[in-house]
């Protein structure tokens, strides 16, 4: 079912969504109220600024209601009393730097566990409802494939493949995924200014702790973790980090192209210049946050392992062996064989090459060079 029509904003619309989700789940316990402010900002943007198509209205109404229902399910399963997440490994870095492939390869390791797309979007009921939820997951991916046919050339989604955990942060209504999928200028402005990431990591921990089996060690991935790095470190004091690196002049237009592809599903008026500006500003902030944290505290810097994109592409087995040593997981010949088998079964660009350029998004090479100079000197000059 759909959420209420997006015909007006304010308290009445928010209350209508809360009531709709509560009726569906038979519960009104949403947990902490820190999700209300971002929900209100998002609803205001969706009504007045997102420029949704008719289908975009339907998609958004379904999407918001499902997010709130998922929050209720997570809360019903129990609040976070003690984290079950021990020594998690986070892959972060600019988008389009090999984070997805690295996540997929590491998730093949017997000692590591990654959240899948399916369980990131559907709470496991452990009953007769689960097969229907699995069917819905496949239907969702089919819809994305039809409405954004170029998306799989940029980022392929698999129902039971590893998935980045910004979706889980989304149940706190605090995630960079929302402005990627929809035009939400005030929400984006708020996220870039006085955004508190702590509730996102509490929700992240609460859900993953519910999924965790005894002794499991999580391998987690999302470029967006750069934005909330300080809150992440505070919440997961024993986390280790793998940071991927690639020239921002290749990364930024690629991410802008991905954003444009996603927004085509729901928006009637797309502005490549605005998308280029927002994407560049967002990821410059992310990179700056990580640079500052690593420079200011040697103990934080010691928890990072750096992987350069070209080195990883040229010799993924060697890169993974280095990560295994850094993170303390076993690495045996059969692990290398599994990596090679996975790469052969999933060749690059098997859905076609991704074509993009700076000019399409009104980005200037000289401006980006100046903005990312410190990052270039710190991590790309070898």
Long-range contacts (C-beta under 8 A, 24 or more apart in sequence): 1-62, 1-65, 2-58, 2-61, 2-62, 2-65, 3-61, 3-62, 3-64, 3-65, 3-68, 4-61, 5-57, 5-61, 6-43, 6-46, 6-47, 6-52, 6-57, 6-60, 6-61, 7-47, 8-47, 9-40, 9-43, 9-44, 9-46, 9-47, 9-48, 10-40, 10-44, 11-40, 13-43, 13-47, 14-39, 14-40, 14-43, 17-43, 17-64, 17-65, 17-68, 18-68, 20-65, 20-68, 21-65, 21-68, 21-69, 21-71, 21-72, 22-72, 24-65, 24-69, 25-69, 25-72, 25-73, 25-76, 27-72, 27-75, 27-76, 28-72, 29-72, 29-75, 29-76, 30-68, 30-71, 30-72, 30-75, 31-71, 31-74, 31-75, 31-79, 32-199, 32-202, 34-172, 34-196, 34-199, 35-71, 35-172, 35-173, 35-174, 35-199, 38-172, 38-173, 38-174, 38-187, 38-190, 39-173, 41-184, 41-186, 41-187, 41-190, 42-173, 42-178, 42-184, 42-187, 44-186, 45-182, 45-183, 45-184, 45-185, 45-186, 45-187, 46-182, 46-184, 49-183, 49-184, 49-185, 49-186, 50-182, 50-183, 50-184, 50-266, 50-267, 51-183, 51-267, 51-268, 51-269, 52-182, 52-266, 52-267, 52-268, 53-266, 53-267, 53-268, 55-147, 55-265, 55-266, 56-182, 56-265, 56-266, 56-267, 56-268, 59-265, 59-266, 60-182, 60-266, 66-121, 67-170, 67-171, 67-173, 70-121, 70-122, 70-123, 70-171, 71-171, 71-172, 71-203, 73-123, 74-123, 74-171, 74-203, 74-206, 74-207, 74-210, 77-123, 77-210, 78-210, 79-206, 80-202, 80-205, 80-206, 80-209, 83-205, 83-209, 83-236, 84-208, 84-209, 84-212, 85-205, 85-208, 85-209, 85-212, 85-218, 85-236, 86-217, 86-238, 87-217, 87-238, 87-239, 87-240, 87-328, 88-217, 88-218, 88-219, 88-220, 88-236, 88-238, 88-239, 88-240, 89-217, 89-218, 89-219, 89-220, 89-239, 89-240, 89-241, 89-242, 89-327, 90-220, 90-221, 90-222, 90-225, 90-232, 90-236, 90-239, 90-240, 90-241, 90-242, 91-219, 91-220, 91-221, 91-222, 91-241, 91-242, 91-244, 92-221, 92-222, 92-223, 92-225, 92-226, 92-229, 92-241, 92-242, 92-243, 92-244, 92-290, 93-223, 93-226, 93-242, 93-243, 93-244, 93-245, 93-246, 93-307, 94-223, 94-226, 94-244, 94-245, 94-246, 94-248, 94-251, 94-255, 94-283, 94-286, 94-287, 95-223, 95-251, 95-254, 95-255, 95-258, 95-283, 96-246, 96-250, 96-251, 96-254, 96-255, 96-258, 97-223, 97-244, 97-245, 97-246, 97-251, 97-309, 98-244, 98-246, 98-307, 98-309, 98-312, 98-313, 99-164, 99-221, 99-222, 99-223, 99-244, 100-155, 100-164, 100-221, 101-312, 101-316, 102-221, 102-242, 102-244, 102-307, 102-312, 102-319, 103-162, 103-164, 103-219, 103-221, 104-161, 104-162, 104-342, 104-346, 105-316, 105-320, 105-339, 105-342, 105-343, 106-219, 106-320, 106-323, 107-162, 107-219, 108-335, 108-338, 108-339, 108-342, 109-219, 109-324, 109-329, 109-335, 111-217, 111-329, 111-330, 112-217, 112-218, 112-219, 112-329, 113-212, 113-213, 113-216, 113-217, 113-218, 113-219, 114-162, 114-163, 114-218, 114-219, 114-220, 114-221, 115-162, 115-163, 115-165, 115-168, 115-208, 115-211, 115-218, 115-220, 116-159, 116-160, 116-161, 116-162, 116-163, 117-141, 117-157, 117-158, 117-159, 117-160, 117-161, 117-163, 118-159, 118-160, 119-211, 120-163, 120-165, 120-167, 120-168, 121-167, 124-211, 134-159, 144-265, 147-264, 147-265, 148-261, 148-262, 148-264, 148-265, 150-261, 150-354, 151-258, 151-261, 151-262, 152-351, 153-349, 153-351, 153-352, 153-353, 153-354, 154-254, 154-257, 154-258, 154-261, 154-354, 155-258, 156-351, 162-219, 162-221, 164-220, 164-221, 164-222, 164-223, 164-224, 165-204, 165-208, 165-220, 165-221, 165-222, 166-222, 166-224, 168-203, 168-204, 168-207, 168-208, 169-200, 169-201, 169-203, 169-204, 169-222, 169-224, 171-203, 171-207, 172-199, 172-200, 172-202, 172-203, 172-204, 174-199, 174-200, 175-200, 175-224, 176-224, 176-227, 176-282, 177-224, 179-278, 179-282, 180-258, 180-259, 180-262, 180-263, 181-262, 181-263, 181-265, 181-266, 182-263, 182-266, 182-267, 183-263, 183-267, 183-274, 188-278, 188-282, 191-227, 192-281, 192-282, 192-285, 195-227, 196-231, 197-227, 197-228, 197-230, 197-231, 197-232, 198-231, 198-234, 198-235, 200-228, 200-231, 201-228, 201-231, 201-232, 201-235, 201-236, 202-235, 204-235, 205-235, 205-236, 217-329, 223-283, 223-286, 224-286, 226-283, 226-286, 226-287, 226-289, 226-290, 227-282, 227-285, 227-286, 227-289, 229-289, 229-290, 229-293, 230-289, 230-293, 233-293, 233-300, 239-303, 240-303, 240-304, 240-305, 240-326, 240-327, 241-303, 241-304, 241-305, 242-304, 242-305, 242-307, 242-323, 242-326, 243-290, 243-304, 243-305, 243-306, 243-307, 243-379, 244-307, 244-308, 244-309, 244-312, 245-306, 245-307, 245-308, 245-309, 245-379, 245-380, 246-308, 246-309, 246-310, 247-376, 247-380, 248-283, 248-287, 248-368, 248-371, 248-372, 248-375, 248-376, 249-358, 249-365, 249-368, 249-369, 249-372, 251-283, 252-276, 252-279, 252-280, 252-283, 252-358, 252-363, 252-368, 253-356, 253-357, 253-358, 253-360, 253-361, 253-363, 254-354, 254-356, 255-279, 255-283, 256-280, 256-356, 256-360, 256-361, 256-363, 257-354, 257-356, 257-360, 257-361, 272-360, 272-361, 272-362, 273-361, 273-362, 275-361, 276-360, 276-361, 276-362, 276-363, 277-362, 279-361, 280-363, 280-368, 280-371, 284-371, 284-372, 287-372, 287-375, 291-374, 291-375, 291-378, 306-379, 308-379, 308-380, 308-382, 316-343
